[in-house]
């Protein structure tokens, strides 16, 4: 399973369940859909240890920082540039 988180923990109308929520991470089309919607998708098989690219959306960097043990509120408070600087862009 992969975890989907929208920026700021925002709830998307019509979405079942709470944010963050889990999806089938092996479904590449589903993962691509949520990423195109601006959500961070973490825990996708084969991507667990990969850092987002420097051009990735802030939500992906926040999710990556949280996966590294950072408090979500602290990660959200940082700018994308600060997240990239602290957690290393590609």
Secondary structure, 3 states (H helix, E strand, C coil): CEEEECHHHCCCCCCCCCCCEEECCCCHHHHHHHHHCCCEEECCCCCCCCCCCCCCCHHHHHHHHHHCCCCHHHHHHCCHHHHHHHHCCC
